């Protein structure tokens, strides 16, 4: 199984994402100007400041040549994980519902956050237990998740609200404490915290982030059996 | 044709920048300021102003969370 990790001008977490993916499978970087996904079985859209975050975070990256292929890949049911800026890109591409706004605390904030798994049946969290608490770093200025109440109700019914900030952890002011969401089909998932940084106790505060990559590997390999 | 596109947060969506400015003004002695919102201004020359709406919907604004207003300079 091979992960493809996108690299845009201004990405900064693609190497950590590559390293995290390589702990569970093969992985390769994919350049933003190249439409070829090089046979990747799952895509990671990494964190950073793609195209300088000009206009809105993710607004320009969403139209990069590689994203045309990623959108086709997602529409065919391929697994796509968006982390932080990658989550913003996937929302801008309308692969995920909602949008990410400036943090309610008006600050760039870097801290370890506690997350709660609300859906452990999906492709990205099948390695987690329902209600399990994950400890993963977050670092962003534009992470306040927003969607209309009607959309949120439908997402809730469909199990698309996969991760929420644990009590007292919602520093960015996300609606309904939402930290990570999937599309209706469950093959596209975005979250603001950084699982790729939580793969080693020494630097990540936990290895909980590996559960996301491991779940994706299980999903892809399960589909091939 | 010269066009200006004014983009602002949709009503009802928390606008922390607007709130910060609203709190800063009284500190400078400007009283009686309410409903402050901070948005963006995009200025552009366009050959076909009929395309502006589509530009806003697809790129310049995010209609989920932002309202936009197109002003043609004539």
Interface residues (C-beta under 8 A of the other chain):
Chain A: X55 X56 X59 X63 X92 X98 X99 X101 X102 X103 X104 X105 X106 X144 X146 X147 X148 X173
Chain B: X9 X13 X14 X16 X17 X20 X40 X59 X60 X62 X64 X65
